[in-house]
Amino acid sequence: MAVNEVVQSMTSWSIAKVFKDNTSRINGLDFDARGDFMVTSSDDETIHLYDVNSAKLRKTIHSKRYGVSLIQFTHHIPSVLCASRHPKDHAIRYLSLHDNHYLRFFEGHTQPVVSLHMAPSSDTFISGGMDFECRLWDLRNKACQAIMKTNGRPAVSYDADGLIFIIGCGNNQVKLFDSRNYSQGPFATFTFASNQPVEWTNLSISHDGKYLLLTTNRNNIVLMDAFQGNT
């Protein structure tokens, strides 16, 4: 579906349900692969699990000790990944929502994690932190698999098949890596001249792999051609 067709279809959408379970900003939201459940994390240090089909809140979990952000479903429902909001603890946590039990801690970032994405077809995931590092991980091993330096705040994402991961750096560079051969470096790099004091805060790729969408810490978004790097 073309971008203009997507925009046109959105004009017919309407709100079906409003949830008011948080007392502070929602800092993470994700759906499981089948679309049956939605999970949110919030600055009020809570995790909410929702049943999408019934539009009901199923569970609330408190994370007072570490805080919680950037929550992501893994492929092992109902387990999630989440980043910490603790000022001195920047570990990523693998949490079972079934019994509120931490399955594993992933330590290595020395500054807050600001981007996190689970691979769509494997147990690997990628994180980006304000230490200007991106790290590759595997749920089955607490050791980091690889580290990539960036020239600014990173935003990370996988494509729909998990064959490519993308790193946005600061506000002027996007790098594309082959997930199976990332040690060889990026196979494509797009660099932009930017005089605006903005940072990219989130990155996603369209399901057909043709477009990249970047959000910023200002009131604008960037839509980019994934093959040519044109905006």
BAMARFI-299357 format. One record per atom (N, C-alpha, C, O): x, y, z. Coordinates in steps of 0.02 Angstrom, whole numbers, plus 50000, padded with zeros to 5 digits. Each point is the difference from the previous one (the first is absolute). Layout:
<pts>
XYZ/...
</pts>
This chain:
<pts>
500424994150000/499585005950000/500445006250000/500475000550040/499395004349916/500395006149995/499875004450061/499494999350034/500995005349979/499945004350059/499375004249997/499665000850051/500185002049890/499405004249996/499364996050011/499515002750025/500504990849958/499424995750013/499924998750075/499444999850026/501134999450009/499984999050072/499715006250034/499574999550044/500685006449936/499765006250030/499265000949987/499635002150045/500144996349895/499305000649983/499564995450042/499465001950023/500784991949987/499614995250040/499965002150073/499504998650033/501015004949992/500005002150070/499465005250014/499795000750057/499995002949893/499495005150010/499334997050020/499575003550026/500344990049961/499364996850017/500034996450067/499504997150022/501085003050011/500064996650064/499645003950054/499905006149995/499904990450058/499685003350057/500254996650064/500234994449999/499715009150057/500234997450065/499504994850025/499405001450004/500854992750012/499564994650024/500014999450076/499514998050030/501065003850001/500074999250073/500545004750025/500525000849967/499375002250090/500505004250032/500174997150069/499554998950041/501094999949972/500224997550064/500315005750040/500415003849974/499404996850089/500255005350043/500294997150065/499825002050055/500634993149935/500264996450058/500655002850026/500244997750052/500055007149913/500655002850021/499925007050029/499555003749982/500904997950064/500015006750030/500575004349973/500075005850020/500334991449934/500555003649971/500104997749928/499634995849975/500875007049992/500124998849929/500124992649985/500364996650036/499335001049910/500144993249975/500635000449958/500035003749950/500494992650069/500655000449966/500164994049957/500554999649972/498984995750023/500114994149958/499344996549988/499574999650044/500344997649895/499394996449983/500174995049946/500385001549953/499344992550053/500144994849950/499424995149997/499644999050048/500274998049892/499524994649990/500384993549989/500555000049973/499154994450050/500324993649985/499914998449926/499615003349966/500744991650010/500034998549928/499314998449971/499875001549942/499694995650098/499334998249975/499505005650009/499444999549974/500745005750062/499545005550010/499484998750053/499495003550003/500624991550040/499514998450052/500095004250063/499525001250037/501105001049975/500155003650062/500395006449985/500375000549952/499525004450091/500385006249998/500305001150069/499684998750051/500945003749951/500335001450064/500265007249999/500245002449948/499725000950109/500255006950005/500455000650061/499934996450049/500555008349946/500415001950057/499925007550010/499855003649952/500244998750110/499855007050015/500495002950049/500334996450038/499735010249961/500415003650049/499724999350071/500355001550048/499034996149959/499744998850068/500224993250027/499754997850052/500734999049913/500324993850022/499534994049999/500054995550043/499495004449909/499544994449994/500044997149930/500165003449951/499684990150045/499904996449937/499284997749998/499744997250049/499925004149895/499314997849992/499964995249941/500265001449946/499414993050064/499884995149948/499265000149982/499574999250044/500285001849891/499315000549977/499834994449952/500414997849960/498974999850045/499734995349951/499695004249945/499515003650011/500764995849929/499775004249944/499304998249978/499595004349985/500264989250013/499354997849974/499425002150045/499465001749975/500654998250090/499475002150046/500075007250022/499565002750034/501015000549947/500145006950020/499975000950075/499695004750026/500644990650010/500005000350073/500714999550028/500434996849971/499675006650085/500634999450037/500034993350034/499554998250038/500994997949949/500064993350028/500464999850061/499904996050045/500615008349955/500484999550056/500375006650007/500145003449951/500024998450111/500425005750016/500584997650042/499914996650050/500705005349929/500604998250037/500385006450017/500095004449957/500134996250105/500375005950022/500754998649997/500234994550016/500145010649964/500734999449995/500325005950038/500335004249970/499554996050095/500235005650040/500765000350007/500295005450004/500024988849997/500724999950014/500425002749942/500475003950010/499354994249928/500405001949942/499655005049954/500335003149958/499024997850050/499645003749949/499944995749938/500264994449998/499415008249950/499914996049940/499885004549940/499685005250006/500594992849936/499885003849938/500144995549941/500294994650006/499495007649935/500154996849935/499804992749999/500374995849972/499075002550056/499814992950007/499874996849932/499735003249954/500494990550039/499934996249938/499814992850016/500294997050045/499235000249918/499864992950006/500594996049971/500305002049950/499854992450081/500444995049968/499554995049964/499395001049996/500914993749978/499604994849966/499754994850050/499684995149981/500465006050083/499804995450052/499475003450044/500155002450054/499244997949921/499465003450034/499844996250065/499964993849998/499945009550059/499975007350008/500645002950030/499985002850055/500584996649912/500635002950024/500185006149958/499845000449941/500495004450091/500165006349968/500725002050014/500324997550046/499925007149913/500625003650013/499835007150020/499515002949975/500885000050070/499885006950019/500655003250023/500454996650026/499605009949965/500585003850023/499855002850069/499435000550021/501105001450013/499955002850067/499965007649997/500245003149953/499454999950098/500005007250008/500385002150062/499995005850021/500354989450010/500415001450059/500605004249980/500314998549949/499865006850089/500545004549979/500694996849997/500455002649967/499654991850069/500664996850001/500004992849974/500514996750000/498925001049978/499944993149976/499705000149930/499425001849991/500984996449959/499795000549931/499924993249966/500034999449939/499864995450102/499924993349973/499324999349965/499525003450018/500464992249933/499384998049967/499764993650035/500404995750016/498955003849995/499744994450039/499514995849959/499595002649962/500494990950047/499574995049968/499524997650055/500204996650047/499175005149946/499514999250054/499434995549978/499715000849946/500114994550097/499404995949990/499415003650032/500005001150061/499505000649899/499405003250027/499554994950036/499565001950038/500564991849948/499594994750031/500075000150076/499504999650037/501135000849987/500114999850072/500435005850025/500254999850056/499835005449901/500405005950019/500704998050023/500235002250053/500094993649907/500664997450017/500505002049945/499874999049941/500705003950080/500525001849952/500384993749979/500274996450042/499745002449893/500334994149973/500745001249986/500414995450005/499765010849977/500705001649986/500105007549998/499555003849982/501054998450038/500215007049995/500535000549946/500444995749995/499515009549963/500505001149948/500365006650016/499735005449991/500884993950033/500385005850024/500565001849952/500314995649970/499825010850023/500545002349956/499955007449985/500525003449997/498884999249992/499935007149988/500185004050062/499834998150056/500535007449933/500215004250056/499595006450007/500105004050045/499434996949908/499535005650002/499314997349983/499944994349976/499525009550035/499334997449989/499894997149930/500245002849950/499414991650047/499794997149937/499415004049973/499505001050035/500555001249902/499485004349971/499664996849940/499525002949973/500724991250005/499694996649943/500104992550009/500534997850019/498944998449965/500014992850012/499544996749949/499445002249990/500804992449979/499574996649951/500174992649997/500574998049994/498904997950010/500054992849997/499984997749927/499595002449961/500864993050020/499984997249933/499344996349989/499764996750047/499945003849894/499334997149990/499994992449993/499474997050006/501114999949983/499994992849987/500534996150037/500144994249983/500175008850068/500514996550038/500025002950071/499635004550016/500824992850025/500065002350069/500525005550008/500215001450056/500005001649890/500475005550004/499635006750005/499435000649979/500915004350050/499735006850003/500575005050000/500574998250012/499255008149974/500505005349996/499795005750046/499415001450008/501095001850022/499875005650044/500465005849982/500544999049972/499235007150043/500415005949990/499975004350062/499465000950029/501115001849993/500035003950061/500315006849991/500305001549948/499625002750103/500305006649999/500754999950013/500315005250003/499984988850003/500724999249998/500244999749928/500594998849986/498945002449967/500135000049928/500274993249977/500464999549960/499234995350067/500154993249980/499354996349982/499485001150031/500574994749918/499474995249985/500274993050015/500574998449982/499024997650050/500234993350020/499514994749975/499395000950002/500894993649973/499614994249980/500014994850056/500524998850031/498894998249981/499934995250055/499624993949976/499685000049947/500354994750094/499594994049991/499674998550066/500334999850052/499014999049947/499644998750062/500294994250040/499924999750061/500414995749905/500254993950034/500685001050033/500254995450032/500055010549959/500675001150026/500065007250024/499845004649963/500374996450099/500045006750027/500575004149971/500025006150008/500454990649958/500585003649972/499805003549935/499624997449960/500645008650032/499885003949939/500344996549940/500564997550006/499095002349937/500264996649941/500445004649956/500464997649967/499395008950033/500385004749959/499855007150024/499475001450028/501015003149960/499935007150018/500165004249939/500514998849966/499075006150020/500115004749945/499965007150027/499515001850033/500995002249953/500025006950023/499595004549953/499954998749940/499765006650088/499635004849960/500285007050013/500375001150048/499445003649910/500245006950008/499485004550034/500065006149998/499444990850032/499485003850035/499494995350028/500104993950001/499345008850023/499474995950028/499764994949948/499845002049944/500144991650073/499804994949951/499254998450003/499685000350052/500064998049890/499334997049994/500084993749959/500335000049948/499374994450075/500134993549969/499354996549981/499485001250030/500574994449920/499424996249979/500224994249955/500535000349968/499054994550030/500074994549951/499495000949945/499485003250010/500664993849931/499494999749949/499514994450017/500104996350049/499375002949911/499464995350016/500224992850001/499694995850033/500855002649930/500244993149997/500594998650046/500214994350007/500055010950025/500584999250044/500654999049963/500504998250030/499515003049905/500614999149960/500455006250003/500604999449989/499115006350027/500375006350001/499845003550066/499435000050022/501085003150008/499865004750054/500285006849981/500505000549964/499185004650061/500155006949981/500185004050062/499694999250052/500815005049941/500215004550054/499985007149975/500345001849952/499255002450080/500015007149987/500445003450051/499944998750060/500515005649918/500505003150044/499895007550004/500045003549949/499814999050110/499925007250010/499435002749959/499424998650014/500755005449935/499495002649955/500265000449928/499715003649958/500834992750028/500285001049933/500264993649966/500305000449947/499584993750083/500284994049970/499564993950015/499774999150056/500124996849892/499644993750007/500444994549971/500255000649944/499834993950094/500414994549978/499584993649997/499624998650047/500454997649899/499644993749991/500504994250003/500515000149966/499324994950076/500444994250010/499644993649980/499404999350010/500984996049962/499764993249989/500044996350067/500554999550029/498894998149997/500004996750066/500454993950003/500244998250053/499884998649889/500414994049998/500745001549989/500424995550005/499735010849979/500695001749983/500175007050025/500355003849967/499414997850093/500085006850026/500725001750017/500185005950002/500244989150009/500705001350017/500385003449943/500535002850011/499204996849929/500315003349942/499825007449995/500235003449955/499364999050092/499805007049998/499375001049960/499744995249971/500015010950025/499385001449963/500094998949925/500535001649972/498954995849996/500034999349927/499745006249965/500085000849939/499615003750099/499785006449972/500005005250056/499804998650057/500435007549927/500005005550047/499745006249965/500245001949947/499265001350083/499725006249974/500185005650048/499884999650060/500425005749912/500215005750041/499635006249976/499925001149940/499875003050108/499605005949984/500325006250031/500304999750054/499635005849911/500215006450027/499425002850041/499465001249973/500664999950091/499475002450044/500265005650044/500484999050038/499205006849958/500195005650042/499505001150056/500055004850038/499454990749967/499485000850050/500214996550065/500294994649998/499575008550060/500184997050064/499504994650022/499655000850050/500314993849911/499524994750015/500384993450008/500574999349976/499114995950057/500274993250004/499464995249979/499415001050014/500794993749951/499544994649983/499874995950063/500474998050035/498905000749979/499824996550062/499734992949988/500024995850044/499735002949895/499744993349986/500044998849925/499995004749960/500074988950022/500094998249930/499614993649986/500004995450041/499655004449903/499664993949979/500034999549924/500085005049965/499844988950010/500024998749929/499334997149979/499714995950036/500045006149906/499354997649976/500044992549987/500544997249989/498884999550012/499984992749993/500284997749933/500294994649996/499645009549952/500284998149935/500735002049991/500304998649949/499995004550103/500715001749999/500185006049957/500595001249988/498925002549989/500145005549954/500125006750035/500335004449972/499414996450088/500035006550033/500264999450072/499884995150034/500485010149987/500205000850069/499635006050029/499945005249968/499824994050093/499665005550034/500385001750064/500104995650042/500105010749965/500375002250058/499615005450036/499765004849969/500164994450097/499715005450040/500565003950034/500554997450008/499305008750011/500515004450029/499755002850066/499424999150019/501035004450016/499815003350063/499725007049987/499935004050046/499904997449892/499655006149981/499334997949969/499834994149998/499805010749977/499334998649973/500024998149926/499645002949959/500784992350024/500024997749931/500244992849997/500324997550046/499524999249898/500234993349986/500345000049932/499905004649960/500504990250027/500374999549937/499814993449966/500064994750030/499705005749908/499854994149960/500544999449947/500135004749963/500184989550033/500604999149959/499944993949955/499724994950020/500535005749920/500054994349954/500554995450026/500575002150008/499264991650005/500474995350031/500554997749951/500504997250022/499405003949914/500494997849951/500485005649980/500604998949989/499145007250005/500405005649977/500195004950056/500475003949993/499174995950062/500135004750054/499705006849990/500155004750037/499424996049913/499685006549987/499445001350050/499664995350021/500255011049998/499465001850046/499475004049963/499515002150030/
</pts>
